Amino acid sequence: MNTEHPTLWIRSARSGSLDGRTIVLAVTGSIAAVRTVELARELIRRGADVHAVMSEAAGWIMNPMALHYATGNEVITAITGKVEHVGFFGNRGRADLLLVAPATANTIGKIAAGIDDTPVTTFATTAIGAGRPVMVVPAMHEDMYRHPAVNGNLEKLRSWGICIVGPKVEEGIAKISDNADIVLEVERMIGSNSLRGKKILITSGSTAEAVDPIRILTNRASGKTGIELALEAYRRGADVTIFHRNMIGVDGIGEIFAESAEQMTAAVLEELQKGCDVLISAAAIGDYTLDAAGTKIKSGGAPVLSLRPTRKLIKEAREAYPGIRIVGFKAETGIGKEELFRRAMDTLKSSKLDMIIANDVSAGGMGTDENSVFVIRPDRKEHTNITGPKSRIASTLMDEITLMLSSGDKH
């Protein structure tokens, strides 16, 4: 007979980034506690085993049964003869992370002072004393957050190696971070760490060439693949910088705005001077540019635009930095699979790439949430096909890039 709690049927439905990890979700008396039901489930959807511990004040906001449902495990509301805090975070404890979310000013102060008068603070004292990973997600009114003692307490926690996520300050409230941001930081903190210490640069989306102060020439690339690649590299521990016209807004990911092909090429080459392990050229950089008119071109006429070729980022990057790994993308339309492979291999060799991702976008892919691509490497005869959501494609590509970086082979 299957005795598994039904809520656990969603385990690893989104990904396996937290497979085998045990997380204790510590909930305190903030109204943001209502967000933790879905937070727990998002962690489970990535493979985590989640257990909840609640302070008495948290129970005034939300019934423990809600978190029992959300986690599939009994909720800890008091320390008993089972010495739960030691079982999870003692020197032989089984937990991988204590996630205090939401964390009130009161709880933050107690943790910083080593006071443990609630189940949550007792867990925190034990985890910190044992050197276990701890993440704190503040949530309170902005005036409380601005108090110098609260700021001092957060700085003290940071000095102990505790990860502080957020808050988002808006509408006079230091709001708890979005669940997606919390989950991403959890994945980075206790996930595979397969790219820890690696620096990865990613170009993403479309470029745009000004025709006049209002109009631009661009293409259909949305940047969804580039953004998913940046997020996946970040969750695996890499130092990530993305060049694009969009905005991710993740504190740990560097973003450099680049609109035109010239701006993107110049920005990437400048960043490469600082060192890089991999350049992933996922952007659909425009092939042509023009001299923009200084004022709006009047409508109704038939203006003639004089186009000229843009600089080739991959060519210049390879010539200037022959030792870095470069992953390119090759999009074609209306050709057969064998011709797609032939053209991709030609580009792979002529540009001295370490890997190229090829697809026929006439069947979809540009601007969509899903795609079907082929991974082509010079050291393989068979080409790997990846089909599905772009998040899954990014995950598989990062597996390939991790493997490439761990090998001694060069282009």
C-alpha positions as a LaTeX table, in Angstrom:
\begin{tabular}{lrrr}
\hline
Residue & $x$ (\AA) & $y$ (\AA) & $z$ (\AA) \\
\hline
Met1 & 0.00 & 0.00 & 0.00 \\
Asn2 & 1.35 & 3.42 & $-0.95$ \\
Thr3 & 1.46 & 5.60 & 2.18 \\
Glu4 & 3.10 & 8.60 & 0.50 \\
His5 & 1.32 & 11.88 & 1.14 \\
Pro6 & $-0.56$ & 12.94 & $-2.03$ \\
Thr7 & 1.17 & 16.34 & $-2.08$ \\
Leu8 & 4.44 & 14.53 & $-2.80$ \\
Trp9 & 3.12 & 13.30 & $-6.12$ \\
Ile10 & 4.45 & 16.56 & $-7.57$ \\
Arg11 & 8.04 & 15.82 & $-6.52$ \\
Ser12 & 10.56 & 16.70 & $-9.26$ \\
Ala13 & 7.74 & 17.70 & $-11.63$ \\
Arg14 & 9.61 & 20.90 & $-12.56$ \\
Ser15 & 13.21 & 19.69 & $-12.36$ \\
Gly16 & 15.61 & 17.56 & $-10.35$ \\
Ser17 & 17.78 & 20.48 & $-9.22$ \\
Leu18 & 17.09 & 19.71 & $-5.53$ \\
Asp19 & 16.82 & 15.93 & $-5.72$ \\
Gly20 & 18.06 & 14.33 & $-2.52$ \\
Arg21 & 18.12 & 17.61 & $-0.59$ \\
Thr22 & 16.33 & 18.09 & 2.73 \\
Ile23 & 15.15 & 21.61 & 3.52 \\
Val24 & 13.68 & 22.84 & 6.78 \\
Leu25 & 11.33 & 25.74 & 6.08 \\
Ala26 & 11.18 & 27.90 & 9.22 \\
Val27 & 8.13 & 30.16 & 9.32 \\
Thr28 & 7.73 & 33.16 & 11.63 \\
Gly29 & 4.89 & 35.54 & 12.49 \\
Ser30 & 4.65 & 37.71 & 9.40 \\
Ile31 & 1.57 & 37.94 & 7.21 \\
Ala32 & 3.92 & 36.79 & 4.43 \\
Ala33 & 3.69 & 33.35 & 6.05 \\
Val34 & 0.74 & 32.68 & 3.75 \\
Arg35 & 3.21 & 32.58 & 0.85 \\
Thr36 & 5.04 & 29.58 & 2.27 \\
Val37 & 2.47 & 27.00 & 1.18 \\
Glu38 & 3.32 & 27.57 & $-2.46$ \\
Leu39 & 7.01 & 28.09 & $-1.64$ \\
Ala40 & 7.17 & 24.62 & $-0.09$ \\
Arg41 & 5.50 & 23.11 & $-3.12$ \\
Glu42 & 7.87 & 24.85 & $-5.53$ \\
Leu43 & 10.81 & 23.34 & $-3.63$ \\
Ile44 & 9.17 & 19.91 & $-3.82$ \\
Arg45 & 8.58 & 20.36 & $-7.56$ \\
Arg46 & 12.37 & 20.53 & $-7.85$ \\
Gly47 & 12.91 & 17.36 & $-5.86$ \\
Ala48 & 13.40 & 18.60 & $-2.29$ \\
Asp49 & 12.15 & 16.93 & 0.87 \\
Val50 & 10.63 & 19.82 & 2.85 \\
His51 & 9.88 & 19.93 & 6.57 \\
Ala52 & 8.29 & 22.93 & 8.28 \\
Val53 & 8.94 & 24.41 & 11.71 \\
Met54 & 6.73 & 27.25 & 12.97 \\
Ser55 & 6.96 & 29.77 & 15.76 \\
Glu56 & 3.92 & 30.34 & 17.95 \\
Ala57 & 3.40 & 33.73 & 16.27 \\
Ala58 & 3.39 & 32.04 & 12.84 \\
Gly59 & 0.52 & 29.89 & 14.07 \\
Trp60 & $-1.52$ & 33.05 & 14.67 \\
Ile61 & $-1.21$ & 33.79 & 10.94 \\
Met62 & $-1.64$ & 30.32 & 9.48 \\
Asn63 & $-2.80$ & 26.98 & 10.77 \\
Pro64 & 0.01 & 24.38 & 10.84 \\
Met65 & $-2.25$ & 22.04 & 8.87 \\
Ala66 & $-1.66$ & 24.21 & 5.81 \\
Leu67 & 2.07 & 23.47 & 5.93 \\
His68 & 1.43 & 19.82 & 6.73 \\
Tyr69 & $-0.52$ & 19.71 & 3.49 \\
Ala70 & 2.10 & 21.73 & 1.60 \\
Thr71 & 5.09 & 19.62 & 2.67 \\
Gly72 & 3.56 & 16.20 & 3.21 \\
Asn73 & 5.29 & 16.08 & 6.62 \\
Glu74 & 4.14 & 16.76 & 10.17 \\
Val75 & 4.84 & 20.37 & 11.20 \\
Ile76 & 7.15 & 21.07 & 14.14 \\
Thr77 & 5.53 & 23.62 & 16.46 \\
Ala78 & 7.48 & 22.73 & 19.61 \\
Ile79 & 10.75 & 21.07 & 20.52 \\
Thr80 & 9.95 & 17.68 & 22.05 \\
Gly81 & 11.80 & 14.66 & 23.30 \\
Lys82 & 12.68 & 13.92 & 19.68 \\
Val83 & 15.13 & 16.91 & 19.87 \\
Glu84 & 14.06 & 17.84 & 16.36 \\
His85 & 16.62 & 20.66 & 15.99 \\
Val86 & 19.48 & 18.23 & 16.62 \\
Gly87 & 18.00 & 15.56 & 14.37 \\
Phe88 & 17.97 & 17.99 & 11.49 \\
Phe89 & 20.97 & 20.23 & 12.19 \\
Gly90 & 23.20 & 18.59 & 14.78 \\
Asn91 & 26.62 & 17.40 & 13.65 \\
Arg92 & 24.96 & 14.22 & 12.35 \\
Gly93 & 21.75 & 15.94 & 11.26 \\
Arg94 & 20.07 & 15.14 & 7.96 \\
Ala95 & 19.07 & 18.59 & 6.68 \\
Asp96 & 20.90 & 20.48 & 3.96 \\
Leu97 & 19.43 & 23.95 & 4.52 \\
Leu98 & 17.52 & 25.99 & 7.07 \\
Leu99 & 15.33 & 28.42 & 5.13 \\
Val100 & 13.84 & 31.08 & 7.41 \\
Ala101 & 11.02 & 32.55 & 5.32 \\
Pro102 & 9.51 & 34.90 & 6.18 \\
Ala103 & 11.91 & 36.25 & 8.81 \\
Thr104 & 10.54 & 39.03 & 11.01 \\
Ala105 & 12.69 & 41.76 & 12.55 \\
Asn106 & 12.12 & 40.08 & 15.91 \\
Thr107 & 13.40 & 36.69 & 14.72 \\
Ile108 & 16.35 & 38.23 & 12.89 \\
Gly109 & 17.36 & 40.01 & 16.09 \\
Lys110 & 17.09 & 36.83 & 18.13 \\
Ile111 & 19.14 & 34.82 & 15.63 \\
Ala112 & 21.84 & 37.51 & 15.61 \\
Ala113 & 21.94 & 37.50 & 19.44 \\
Gly114 & 21.93 & 33.71 & 19.76 \\
Ile115 & 18.57 & 33.72 & 21.53 \\
Asp116 & 16.46 & 30.61 & 21.02 \\
Asp117 & 13.06 & 30.93 & 22.66 \\
Thr118 & 10.96 & 29.62 & 19.77 \\
Pro119 & 11.27 & 26.43 & 17.70 \\
Val120 & 12.51 & 28.55 & 14.77 \\
Thr121 & 15.29 & 30.29 & 16.72 \\
Thr122 & 16.33 & 27.01 & 18.33 \\
Phe123 & 16.71 & 25.50 & 14.87 \\
Ala124 & 18.69 & 28.57 & 13.78 \\
Thr125 & 21.09 & 28.45 & 16.73 \\
Thr126 & 21.74 & 24.76 & 16.12 \\
Ala127 & 22.23 & 25.14 & 12.36 \\
Ile128 & 24.58 & 28.12 & 12.69 \\
Gly129 & 26.55 & 26.44 & 15.45 \\
Ala130 & 26.97 & 23.33 & 13.30 \\
Gly131 & 28.06 & 25.38 & 10.29 \\
Arg132 & 25.10 & 24.31 & 8.19 \\
Pro133 & 23.76 & 26.44 & 5.32 \\
Val134 & 21.21 & 29.01 & 6.48 \\
Met135 & 19.14 & 31.38 & 4.34 \\
Val136 & 17.07 & 34.24 & 5.77 \\
Val137 & 14.27 & 35.97 & 3.82 \\
Pro138 & 13.22 & 39.18 & 5.63 \\
Ala139 & 9.66 & 40.53 & 5.57 \\
Met140 & 8.40 & 43.49 & 7.61 \\
His141 & 7.25 & 47.10 & 7.32 \\
Glu142 & 9.80 & 49.39 & 5.69 \\
Asp143 & 10.21 & 51.52 & 8.82 \\
Met144 & 11.20 & 48.45 & 10.80 \\
Tyr145 & 13.60 & 47.34 & 8.06 \\
Arg146 & 15.27 & 50.78 & 8.08 \\
His147 & 15.98 & 50.60 & 11.84 \\
Pro148 & 19.78 & 50.66 & 12.29 \\
Ala149 & 19.66 & 47.71 & 14.70 \\
Val150 & 17.80 & 45.58 & 12.15 \\
Asn151 & 20.32 & 46.50 & 9.47 \\
Gly152 & 23.13 & 45.75 & 11.88 \\
Asn153 & 21.65 & 42.35 & 12.66 \\
Leu154 & 21.38 & 41.50 & 8.97 \\
Glu155 & 25.00 & 42.54 & 8.43 \\
Lys156 & 26.02 & 40.32 & 11.34 \\
Leu157 & 24.21 & 37.39 & 9.77 \\
Arg158 & 25.91 & 38.05 & 6.44 \\
Ser159 & 29.30 & 38.11 & 8.19 \\
Trp160 & 28.55 & 34.59 & 9.44 \\
Gly161 & 28.02 & 33.39 & 5.88 \\
Ile162 & 24.23 & 33.41 & 6.08 \\
Cys163 & 22.53 & 34.17 & 2.77 \\
Ile164 & 20.04 & 37.06 & 2.94 \\
Val165 & 17.45 & 37.11 & 0.14 \\
Gly166 & 15.57 & 40.36 & $-0.40$ \\
Pro167 & 13.49 & 42.07 & 0.71 \\
Lys168 & 11.62 & 43.91 & $-2.05$ \\
Val169 & 10.94 & 47.41 & $-0.75$ \\
Glu170 & 7.75 & 48.86 & $-2.22$ \\
Glu171 & 4.48 & 50.41 & $-1.02$ \\
Gly172 & 6.08 & 51.17 & 2.35 \\
Ile173 & 6.75 & 47.48 & 3.00 \\
Ala174 & 9.93 & 45.43 & 2.92 \\
Lys175 & 8.14 & 42.57 & 1.20 \\
Ile176 & 9.23 & 38.97 & 1.12 \\
Ser177 & 11.02 & 38.12 & $-2.13$ \\
Asp178 & 9.11 & 36.34 & $-4.87$ \\
Asn179 & 9.04 & 32.57 & $-4.52$ \\
Ala180 & 10.88 & 32.20 & $-7.83$ \\
Asp181 & 13.78 & 34.30 & $-6.50$ \\
Ile182 & 13.90 & 32.36 & $-3.24$ \\
Val183 & 13.90 & 29.01 & $-5.02$ \\
Leu184 & 16.64 & 30.16 & $-7.39$ \\
Glu185 & 18.87 & 31.16 & $-4.47$ \\
Val186 & 18.16 & 27.83 & $-2.74$ \\
Glu187 & 19.17 & 25.97 & $-5.91$ \\
Arg188 & 22.38 & 27.99 & $-6.12$ \\
Met189 & 23.19 & 27.44 & $-2.45$ \\
Ile190 & 22.61 & 23.68 & $-2.15$ \\
Gly191 & 22.22 & 22.53 & $-5.75$ \\
Ser192 & 24.80 & 20.76 & $-7.89$ \\
Asn193 & 27.34 & 23.63 & $-7.87$ \\
Ser194 & 28.70 & 22.05 & $-11.05$ \\
Leu195 & 29.74 & 25.46 & $-12.42$ \\
Arg196 & 31.01 & 26.99 & $-9.19$ \\
Gly197 & 34.03 & 29.19 & $-9.93$ \\
Lys198 & 33.29 & 29.43 & $-13.65$ \\
Lys199 & 32.65 & 32.74 & $-15.39$ \\
Ile200 & 30.08 & 32.59 & $-18.16$ \\
Leu201 & 29.09 & 35.37 & $-20.57$ \\
Ile202 & 25.81 & 35.05 & $-22.47$ \\
Thr203 & 24.45 & 37.16 & $-25.30$ \\
Ser204 & 20.68 & 37.01 & $-25.58$ \\
Gly205 & 17.68 & 38.11 & $-27.60$ \\
Ser206 & 17.61 & 40.39 & $-30.58$ \\
Thr207 & 19.63 & 43.47 & $-31.34$ \\
Ala208 & 18.03 & 46.57 & $-32.86$ \\
Glu209 & 19.42 & 49.10 & $-35.32$ \\
Ala210 & 18.01 & 52.61 & $-35.23$ \\
Val211 & 16.39 & 53.83 & $-38.45$ \\
Asp212 & 15.37 & 57.14 & $-36.91$ \\
Pro213 & 14.59 & 58.24 & $-33.32$ \\
Ile214 & 11.40 & 56.14 & $-33.38$ \\
Arg215 & 11.90 & 53.17 & $-35.71$ \\
Ile216 & 14.29 & 50.22 & $-35.49$ \\
Leu217 & 15.33 & 47.22 & $-37.56$ \\
Thr218 & 15.28 & 44.04 & $-35.50$ \\
Asn219 & 14.28 & 40.36 & $-35.61$ \\
Arg220 & 11.89 & 37.96 & $-33.88$ \\
Ala221 & 14.28 & 36.59 & $-31.22$ \\
Ser222 & 12.71 & 36.96 & $-27.77$ \\
Gly223 & 15.71 & 36.23 & $-25.56$ \\
Lys224 & 13.87 & 33.48 & $-23.66$ \\
Thr225 & 16.58 & 30.92 & $-24.33$ \\
Gly226 & 19.36 & 33.29 & $-23.28$ \\
Ile227 & 17.55 & 34.18 & $-20.06$ \\
Glu228 & 16.95 & 30.51 & $-19.23$ \\
Leu229 & 20.63 & 29.81 & $-19.87$ \\
Ala230 & 21.65 & 32.64 & $-17.54$ \\
Leu231 & 19.33 & 31.39 & $-14.79$ \\
Glu232 & 20.54 & 27.80 & $-15.18$ \\
Ala233 & 24.21 & 28.79 & $-15.07$ \\
Tyr234 & 23.53 & 30.92 & $-11.99$ \\
Arg235 & 21.68 & 28.16 & $-10.13$ \\
Arg236 & 24.68 & 25.90 & $-10.79$ \\
Gly237 & 27.00 & 28.38 & $-9.10$ \\
Ala238 & 28.54 & 30.23 & $-12.04$ \\
Asp239 & 29.47 & 33.91 & $-12.19$ \\
Val240 & 27.06 & 35.03 & $-14.92$ \\
Thr241 & 26.82 & 38.15 & $-17.08$ \\
Ile242 & 24.14 & 38.51 & $-19.74$ \\
Phe243 & 24.12 & 41.06 & $-22.56$ \\
His244 & 20.66 & 41.93 & $-23.86$ \\
Arg245 & 17.82 & 44.44 & $-24.22$ \\
Asn246 & 15.70 & 42.73 & $-21.55$ \\
Met247 & 15.92 & 42.70 & $-17.75$ \\
Ile248 & 16.06 & 39.68 & $-15.43$ \\
Gly249 & 16.42 & 41.57 & $-12.16$ \\
Val250 & 18.25 & 38.80 & $-10.28$ \\
Asp251 & 20.69 & 40.42 & $-7.87$ \\
Gly252 & 23.46 & 37.87 & $-8.48$ \\
Ile253 & 23.37 & 38.00 & $-12.30$ \\
Gly254 & 25.25 & 40.80 & $-14.03$ \\
Glu255 & 23.27 & 42.49 & $-16.78$ \\
Ile256 & 24.70 & 44.75 & $-19.47$ \\
Phe257 & 22.27 & 46.58 & $-21.70$ \\
Ala258 & 23.18 & 46.34 & $-25.38$ \\
Glu259 & 20.75 & 47.42 & $-28.07$ \\
Ser260 & 22.66 & 47.52 & $-31.35$ \\
Ala261 & 25.00 & 44.92 & $-32.80$ \\
Glu262 & 27.88 & 47.34 & $-32.30$ \\
Gln263 & 26.99 & 47.91 & $-28.65$ \\
Met264 & 26.73 & 44.19 & $-27.98$ \\
Thr265 & 29.98 & 43.33 & $-29.73$ \\
Ala266 & 31.91 & 46.12 & $-28.00$ \\
Ala267 & 30.45 & 45.28 & $-24.58$ \\
Val268 & 31.27 & 41.58 & $-24.84$ \\
Leu269 & 34.82 & 42.19 & $-26.05$ \\
Glu270 & 35.39 & 44.62 & $-23.18$ \\
Glu271 & 34.08 & 42.11 & $-20.65$ \\
Leu272 & 36.23 & 39.36 & $-22.13$ \\
Gln273 & 39.29 & 41.36 & $-21.09$ \\
Lys274 & 38.43 & 40.48 & $-17.49$ \\
Gly275 & 38.60 & 36.75 & $-18.17$ \\
Cys276 & 35.96 & 34.19 & $-19.08$ \\
Asp277 & 35.51 & 30.42 & $-19.18$ \\
Val278 & 32.69 & 30.26 & $-21.71$ \\
Leu279 & 31.06 & 32.71 & $-24.11$ \\
Ile280 & 27.58 & 31.55 & $-25.11$ \\
Ser281 & 26.52 & 33.55 & $-28.16$ \\
Ala282 & 22.77 & 32.94 & $-28.04$ \\
Ala283 & 21.71 & 36.37 & $-29.30$ \\
Ala284 & 20.35 & 36.88 & $-32.79$ \\
Ile285 & 22.76 & 39.71 & $-33.57$ \\
Gly286 & 21.69 & 41.72 & $-36.59$ \\
Asp287 & 23.72 & 41.19 & $-39.76$ \\
Tyr288 & 23.15 & 44.71 & $-41.05$ \\
Thr289 & 23.10 & 48.24 & $-39.72$ \\
Leu290 & 22.65 & 51.73 & $-41.14$ \\
Asp291 & 23.15 & 55.40 & $-40.39$ \\
Ala292 & 20.07 & 56.51 & $-38.50$ \\
Ala293 & 18.21 & 59.66 & $-39.50$ \\
Gly294 & 18.40 & 62.44 & $-36.94$ \\
Thr295 & 14.67 & 63.10 & $-37.04$ \\
Lys296 & 11.64 & 60.96 & $-37.72$ \\
Ile297 & 11.31 & 59.89 & $-41.35$ \\
Lys298 & 7.95 & 61.11 & $-42.58$ \\
Ser299 & 5.44 & 58.40 & $-43.34$ \\
Gly300 & 3.81 & 58.01 & $-46.70$ \\
Gly301 & 6.95 & 58.06 & $-48.79$ \\
Ala302 & 9.24 & 55.29 & $-50.03$ \\
Pro303 & 12.52 & 55.84 & $-48.16$ \\
Val304 & 15.62 & 54.00 & $-49.33$ \\
Leu305 & 17.74 & 52.49 & $-46.55$ \\
Ser306 & 21.42 & 51.91 & $-47.19$ \\
Leu307 & 22.53 & 48.87 & $-45.18$ \\
Arg308 & 26.04 & 47.70 & $-44.36$ \\
Pro309 & 27.31 & 44.57 & $-42.58$ \\
Thr310 & 27.81 & 44.57 & $-38.83$ \\
Arg311 & 30.87 & 43.31 & $-36.98$ \\
Lys312 & 30.98 & 39.58 & $-36.28$ \\
Leu313 & 31.21 & 39.03 & $-32.55$ \\
Ile314 & 32.28 & 35.39 & $-32.61$ \\
Lys315 & 35.01 & 36.03 & $-35.19$ \\
Glu316 & 36.47 & 38.93 & $-33.20$ \\
Ala317 & 36.18 & 37.10 & $-29.90$ \\
Arg318 & 37.96 & 34.03 & $-31.25$ \\
Glu319 & 40.76 & 36.10 & $-32.79$ \\
Ala320 & 41.28 & 38.17 & $-29.64$ \\
Tyr321 & 40.88 & 35.32 & $-27.13$ \\
Pro322 & 41.85 & 32.01 & $-28.78$ \\
Gly323 & 41.81 & 30.09 & $-25.48$ \\
Ile324 & 38.21 & 30.64 & $-24.38$ \\
Arg325 & 35.38 & 28.25 & $-25.02$ \\
Ile326 & 32.71 & 29.58 & $-27.39$ \\
Val327 & 29.24 & 28.13 & $-27.92$ \\
Gly328 & 27.40 & 29.41 & $-30.96$ \\
Phe329 & 23.83 & 29.17 & $-32.24$ \\
Lys330 & 22.76 & 28.51 & $-35.83$ \\
Ala331 & 19.18 & 29.24 & $-36.90$ \\
Glu332 & 18.01 & 28.32 & $-40.39$ \\
Thr333 & 14.63 & 28.14 & $-42.13$ \\
Gly334 & 13.03 & 25.74 & $-44.60$ \\
Ile335 & 15.88 & 23.26 & $-44.97$ \\
Gly336 & 16.20 & 19.55 & $-44.25$ \\
Lys337 & 17.94 & 18.11 & $-41.23$ \\
Glu338 & 21.06 & 17.01 & $-43.14$ \\
Glu339 & 21.50 & 20.45 & $-44.70$ \\
Leu340 & 21.03 & 22.03 & $-41.27$ \\
Phe341 & 23.79 & 19.81 & $-39.90$ \\
Arg342 & 26.07 & 20.60 & $-42.83$ \\
Arg343 & 25.70 & 24.36 & $-42.43$ \\
Ala344 & 26.13 & 24.14 & $-38.68$ \\
Met345 & 29.31 & 22.08 & $-39.07$ \\
Asp346 & 30.66 & 24.61 & $-41.57$ \\
Thr347 & 30.09 & 27.41 & $-39.05$ \\
Leu348 & 31.52 & 25.29 & $-36.22$ \\
Lys349 & 34.76 & 24.76 & $-38.13$ \\
Ser350 & 35.13 & 28.19 & $-39.74$ \\
Ser351 & 34.48 & 30.03 & $-36.47$ \\
Lys352 & 36.48 & 27.52 & $-34.39$ \\
Leu353 & 33.59 & 26.94 & $-32.01$ \\
Asp354 & 33.58 & 24.36 & $-29.25$ \\
Met355 & 29.88 & 23.66 & $-29.67$ \\
Ile356 & 27.02 & 24.89 & $-31.83$ \\
Ile357 & 23.27 & 24.70 & $-31.25$ \\
Ala358 & 21.31 & 24.37 & $-34.49$ \\
Asn359 & 17.63 & 24.44 & $-35.34$ \\
Asp360 & 15.16 & 25.20 & $-38.11$ \\
Val361 & 13.05 & 28.07 & $-36.80$ \\
Ser362 & 10.49 & 27.87 & $-39.60$ \\
Ala363 & 8.81 & 25.20 & $-37.46$ \\
Gly364 & 8.84 & 27.43 & $-34.40$ \\
Gly365 & 11.31 & 28.42 & $-31.71$ \\
Met366 & 11.73 & 32.16 & $-32.12$ \\
Gly367 & 9.59 & 33.92 & $-29.53$ \\
Thr368 & 8.00 & 30.70 & $-28.30$ \\
Asp369 & 8.30 & 28.99 & $-24.90$ \\
Glu370 & 9.37 & 25.69 & $-26.45$ \\
Asn371 & 11.88 & 24.67 & $-29.08$ \\
Ser372 & 13.67 & 21.74 & $-30.67$ \\
Val373 & 17.42 & 22.05 & $-31.14$ \\
Phe374 & 20.46 & 19.92 & $-31.96$ \\
Val375 & 23.71 & 20.04 & $-30.01$ \\
Ile376 & 26.65 & 19.64 & $-32.37$ \\
Arg377 & 30.21 & 19.15 & $-31.14$ \\
Pro378 & 33.35 & 18.56 & $-33.19$ \\
Asp379 & 34.28 & 15.47 & $-31.11$ \\
Arg380 & 30.98 & 13.65 & $-31.72$ \\
Lys381 & 29.47 & 11.98 & $-34.76$ \\
Glu382 & 25.96 & 11.89 & $-33.31$ \\
His383 & 24.06 & 15.13 & $-32.65$ \\
Thr384 & 21.94 & 15.37 & $-29.50$ \\
Asn385 & 18.36 & 16.52 & $-30.00$ \\
Ile386 & 16.65 & 18.45 & $-27.18$ \\
Thr387 & 12.95 & 19.18 & $-27.44$ \\
Gly388 & 10.63 & 20.87 & $-24.95$ \\
Pro389 & 10.42 & 23.99 & $-22.79$ \\
Lys390 & 13.35 & 26.34 & $-23.11$ \\
Ser391 & 14.07 & 25.85 & $-19.40$ \\
Arg392 & 14.65 & 22.15 & $-20.10$ \\
Ile393 & 16.77 & 22.97 & $-23.13$ \\
Ala394 & 18.87 & 25.33 & $-21.01$ \\
Ser395 & 19.35 & 22.66 & $-18.35$ \\
Thr396 & 20.51 & 20.06 & $-20.87$ \\
Leu397 & 22.80 & 22.57 & $-22.58$ \\
Met398 & 24.38 & 23.41 & $-19.24$ \\
Asp399 & 24.96 & 19.69 & $-18.71$ \\
Glu400 & 26.80 & 19.68 & $-22.02$ \\
Ile401 & 28.78 & 22.80 & $-21.17$ \\
Thr402 & 29.71 & 21.41 & $-17.75$ \\
Leu403 & 30.96 & 18.25 & $-19.44$ \\
Met404 & 32.89 & 20.32 & $-21.97$ \\
Leu405 & 34.57 & 22.38 & $-19.24$ \\
Ser406 & 35.51 & 19.28 & $-17.26$ \\
Ser407 & 37.24 & 17.71 & $-20.25$ \\
Gly408 & 40.68 & 18.65 & $-21.42$ \\
Asp409 & 39.65 & 18.92 & $-25.06$ \\
Lys410 & 39.90 & 22.23 & $-26.85$ \\
His411 & 38.42 & 23.45 & $-30.08$ \\
\hline
\end{tabular}
